[in-house]
Amino acid sequence: MVYAPVRPDRSLPPIRVNLFSDTQTRPSAGMKDAMLRAEVGDEQNGDDPTVNALCDRMAALTGKQAAVFLPTGTMCNQISILVHCRPGDEILAHESSHIIANEGGGPGALAGAVILGLRGARGMFDSTTMKAALREKRRNAPPQTLVAVEQTANAGGGAVWPLAQLTDVLSTAHELGLRTHMDGARLMNAVVAAGVTARETAEHCDSVWLDFTKGLGAPLGAVLCGSEAFIDEAWRWKQRLGGSLRQAGMCAAACVYALDENVDRLAEDHANARALARGLAQVAGLVVEEPETNLVFFDTRGTGLTADALAGKVRREGVSISVVDPYRMRACTHLDVDAAGVESAVRTVAEALR
Ligand SMILES: *Cc1c(COP(=O)(O)O)cnc(C)c1O
């Protein structure tokens, strides 16, 4: 799926309800205040106390030995792949995963790794599917070294991997000698929705990261966690790729603030997503997937309109929703959308289709 950046069209009215993505949140007054007050130092030297505090906290949260602060989630994925894989290695991941569709071919371009896309409902797969994809160890087969999962599964509808299924897949991967990686862009959405701790969710992951720029509302930053040895190697790639920072505490302070203030409230986003799905399901012709977290996917085929056409109509009324396929749309709730906004968006969609 592609979320193509759209240049602002000045003929359009301002956006009233922004369901385009949870990446579009603006730092709140409290978050900006925390950023201004941050103690800082030279991050590259390990001297930034706020970055260090954030990394210690994330390592503890995920039950890993160490952590490193990175500018983006994409860099967390790419560095993890660079550490886990050598050129020619094959990664097993769901066919709809972000590392396949949305990272510019990074695994091939940077690590020289190829990815085998696995099938399964809602962006997830089981250990039977994974085992069926394993190759005989032949000299002419690519070495399969890594299994990657997404929690929550973005293109899978924001689905939460059930802990038993996740544990089965990842522990089977370990038994078979593969390493395991979790793209936890929305890990805390999964934690809040399922009532399972981040530590339990990440227990069988050799690497796991959390994005602070999705529902957590920070302007930038992600933290990658793993063993001491893994994070040492990740640091080398951070340096090589130009991801080592200076007074990054100003940004890390936003992430610390997000952990304190914006995690529990993700439950509100999930409730708003359920209300949005219920409202959209009442609109004739729309087929809405049941949301588990803050992502609501729906199909416009039954309305006679393409997703592009419907997105254009509602955007002209100040409601922004993203297009993922010719007939599939994604509406995303987050801390800058409240229950009234959701109601108003549903009315706008219904009117657009009348
Ligand atoms: C957003 C996202 C990423 C990339 O994170 P950025 O911080 O935007 O680079 C990776 N994986 C998933 C599942 C995502 O939703």
The ligand as a Tripos MOL2 file, in Angstrom:
@<TRIPOS>MOLECULE
LIG
   15    15     1     0     0
SMALL
NO_CHARGES

@<TRIPOS>ATOM
      1 C1          4.9680    4.0370   10.0740 C.3       1 LIG1
      2 C2          5.4450    2.6390   10.0360 C.ar      1 LIG1
      3 C3          6.8040    2.3420    9.8560 C.ar      1 LIG1
      4 C4          7.8460    3.4060    9.5900 C.3       1 LIG1
      5 O1          7.9650    4.3290   10.5880 O.3       1 LIG1
      6 P1          8.4940    5.8240   10.2600 P.3       1 LIG1
      7 O2          8.7340    6.4040   11.6030 O.co2     1 LIG1
      8 O3          7.3930    6.4970    9.4880 O.co2     1 LIG1
      9 O4          9.7280    5.6810    9.4420 O.co2     1 LIG1
     10 C5          7.1960    1.0190    9.8810 C.ar      1 LIG1
     11 N1          6.2980    0.0390   10.0620 N.ar      1 LIG1
     12 C6          4.9960    0.2650   10.2320 C.ar      1 LIG1
     13 C7          4.0660   -0.8640   10.4640 C.3       1 LIG1
     14 C8          4.5140    1.5750   10.2110 C.ar      1 LIG1
     15 O5          3.2030    1.8020   10.3530 O.3       1 LIG1
@<TRIPOS>BOND
     1     1     2 1
     2     2     3 ar
     3     2    14 ar
     4     3     4 1
     5     3    10 ar
     6     4     5 1
     7     5     6 1
     8     6     7 2
     9     6     8 1
    10     6     9 1
    11    10    11 ar
    12    11    12 ar
    13    12    13 1
    14    12    14 ar
    15    14    15 1
@<TRIPOS>SUBSTRUCTURE
     1 LIG1         1 GROUP 0 **** ****
